[in-house]
Amino acid sequence: MPKMSSEPAAALKRSTLHGRAMGTHWSASVDADPSTDMAALRQALAAAVEQVDEQMSPWKPDSDLMRLNRAPADAWVVLPAELLEVLACALDVQRLSAGAFDPGVGALVNAWGFGAVRDAPDAQAIRAARQPPPQGADGCLELDRPAGRARKHAPLLLDLCGIAKGYAVDRMVAVLQRHGVRHALASLDGELRAVGSQCGGALWAVALEHPEAGLRAAQGVIELADMAVATSGDYRRFVQVGDARLAHTMDPHRCAPVNNAVASVTVLAPTCMQADAWATALLVAGPGEGLVMAQRVGLEVLFLLRRAEGLIELGLGRFGNSL
């Protein structure tokens, strides 16, 4: 049953705000009182996303993340509270996923051509990133959140691309709530979070993308209220090496791009940061281990698997009966 609004739909006005950040687009569909200052709201939303980019981008040499990456081992680095929050969540998901999600894969990301260093795999760089076998971030990154600092106990190149966009959506939601918005849908590059329902009581309808490169079509529709959704897949960012298409997501255990016939994983969670990180983790883990993990931590998930006969759906929670 759709969640009914206590406000008359006629009293609220639908506005769509959008902009560019983090190499992609953000948007917010907002049902708000006509007196709401939409120009100020848009400016605040843009600033929230830009702040995440300034702190966590591996593409910006002066970001706070890159300051931490450049710091020598055992040196404390003062960091913003937002970055420490994301690092803490990343380490939690790493532990809970048995290392399927690992923020310490930055050297591998660069070596395989998905980072800021190069745009194609480099065999020498890949060998260097694999030797010695890299230690997970949870084993060599120490956070001191009360003091606002972190330090590495070994050389480590962090990459938060599997979680930062989700966190940026959560920051957008925080802005919307501070401005008194009770009905909205915030989005950044396919990561979405709903604030309440639509003002008339209907849930927010979100299309799940069909996982085929170069084709923008819907696989199904998900309805949301006060919930976040994120999808990770093999069809958006990849490099072609001969006949092989290598997805951008790193498998930390193989020290190579994920290669397990999972076309995409969609995750519902209370926050978009959690949904984003877990979508990455489950894409790496695959449907066998991934479904066990998702059930253990109480996630609703949908796997789309590539098979000779076509796409196969496997899911938990509301996805248990597929779309």
Stockholm file with secondary structure:
# STOCKHOLM 1.0

chainA/1-323         MPKMSSEPAAALKRSTLHGRAMGTHWSASVDADPSTDMAALRQALAAAVEQVDEQMSPWKPDSDLMRLNRAPADAWVVLPAELLEVLACALDVQRLSAGAFDPGVGALVNAWGFGAVRDAPDAQAIRAARQPPPQGADGCLELDRPAGRARKHAPLLLDLCGIAKGYAVDRMVAVLQRHGVRHALASLDGELRAVGSQCGGALWAVALEHPEAGLRAAQGVIELADMAVATSGDYRRFVQVGDARLAHTMDPHRCAPVNNAVASVTVLAPTCMQADAWATALLVAGPGEGLVMAQRVGLEVLFLLRRAEGLIELGLGRFGNSL
#=GR chainA/1-323 SS CCCCCSSCGGGCEEEEEEEEETTEEEEEEEEECTTSCHHHHHHHHHHHHHHHHHHHCSSCTTSHHHHHHHSCTTCCEECCHHHHHHHHHHHHHHHHTTTSSCTTCHHHHHHTTCSSSCSSCCHHHHHHHHSSCCCCHHHHEEEETTTTEEEESSCCCCCCTTTHHHHHHHHHHHHHHHTTCCEEEEEETTEEEEESSCTTSCCEEEEEECCCTTCCCEEEEEEESSCEEEEEESSSSEEEETTEEEESSEETTTTEECCSSEEEEEEEESSHHHHHHHHHHHHHHHHHHHHHHHHHHTCEEEEEEEETTEEEEEESGGGGGCC
#=GC SS_cons         CCCCCSSCGGGCEEEEEEEEETTEEEEEEEEECTTSCHHHHHHHHHHHHHHHHHHHCSSCTTSHHHHHHHSCTTCCEECCHHHHHHHHHHHHHHHHTTTSSCTTCHHHHHHTTCSSSCSSCCHHHHHHHHSSCCCCHHHHEEEETTTTEEEESSCCCCCCTTTHHHHHHHHHHHHHHHTTCCEEEEEETTEEEEESSCTTSCCEEEEEECCCTTCCCEEEEEEESSCEEEEEESSSSEEEETTEEEESSEETTTTEECCSSEEEEEEEESSHHHHHHHHHHHHHHHHHHHHHHHHHHTCEEEEEEEETTEEEEEESGGGGGCC
//
